[in-house]
Amino acid sequence: MEWETVIGLEVHIQLSTQSKLFSGSSTAFGAEPNTQASPVDLAMPGTLPVANAEAFRYAVLFGLAVNAQINHRSVFERKNYFYPDLPKGYQTTQLAEPIVGAGEVHIQLADGSTKTVRIHHAHLEEDAGKSLHEDFHGMSGIDLNRAGTPLIEVVTEPDMRSAEEAVAMARHLHSIVTALNICDGDMSQGSMRFDVNISVRPKGEEKLGTRTETKNLNSFRFMEDAIKLEVERQIDVLESGGKIIQETRLYNGDTRTARAMRSKEESMDYRYFPCPDLLPVVFDDEYVEHLRQQMPELPEAKRQRFMDSYGLSAYDANALASDRGTAAYFEAVADDSGEPKLAANWITGDLAAQLNQTETAIDACPITPEQLAGLIKRLADGTISSKIAKQVFTAMWEGEGTADEVIEKRGLKQVSDTGALEKMVAEVIASSPQQVENYRNADEKKRPKMLGYFVGQVMKTSKGQANPQALNEILLKKLEE
């Protein structure tokens, strides 16, 4: 039987406000446990919450970015449940009247196609604390610093049909919130967390299958792995005559295994009711329009501008525009060097590989945009070859200075002098009579491959510094004599 996968996302986006959603406590990451939890965050008797206006501004900006309906009236409710890291015994969230209504985004897939994913809604809510297990033997510790931190929870429609589409959607949301500067996007710190609702159904069936929810995925790779694993599990269960149980599951990225956590709750289990301590929040059209005018350039518009202004391919433009830091780095290199295509190749190639290998963020890159632009200029004007450029790049990464400084210090300037190249070519030809004879007796189709031998010998003699274009021209001429 052919099966179809159906996926919906619930994305928790931690907002980059200085203080929490309902108190003045700091949201700074990395403080000592339980040093940033005020009596308001803990709902101590006699305390009252006060809504953070900046969180509403961020939520409206997000809604505008995803072409969503902005609800001018939103209401906070209490979601009641017990968990050790939820000191109040309830979470203040939105259900019936969220701040952001229905919207949609367009995601780019690997094959170049575009898919529309609908947003059901996005609501504001406070985060819970954090349970700590690593440092305690047979016990769990509770850190309440995160309790009360403002979140936007984005709920999509079940429009995705593969792990690839779900990850593309997650990446797209990441690019939007970082472009808006409403979230730092650092998933290692929990700034974005993904809950994935997954079900399968026979191909052509309209009715949705029973879904499971895999919670708290904090990397794109973990999301992709968890989805594929769960889809395979559900198909195995159904093809063996079993039934899927609606449940919440956890995925372990280290062991690449998943397990059931608990049966899935319904909204009735949480006994929602309007929060008696918070009035409805109401704003007018003028407020929304004011924020619309403050919108920065979004990734989709930036991608199109990169294609129009810099002549980039859709693939390169998408790779560069999706991350705010990478986009800014690229523009600086392209404008300084005057070589946008070379800049794109280096940033998406060697630089990206080095950043990934060393787990370095683009903002902490040891090679500045000015330095990379300097390297590209020397490559473009023929001072160095592509092979030597890679050596210079490595030296720059290791802190040896600018491209010009490395080239001068190491003596890496490309040999383009015709006389010097002709002398090297003559020496190689004189020492390789059999190869010369074979080349001259070969047919035209085989000659380009055989030419590689002579190029390699000259490159060895010149320590890789011979100008490849000039060298090829001289070799072809000499071998025809």
Order of alpha helices (4+ residues) and beta strands (2+ residues): beta-alpha-beta-beta-beta-beta-beta-beta-beta-beta-alpha-beta-beta-alpha-beta-beta-beta-beta-alpha-alpha-alpha-alpha-alpha-alpha-alpha-alpha-alpha-alpha-alpha-alpha-alpha
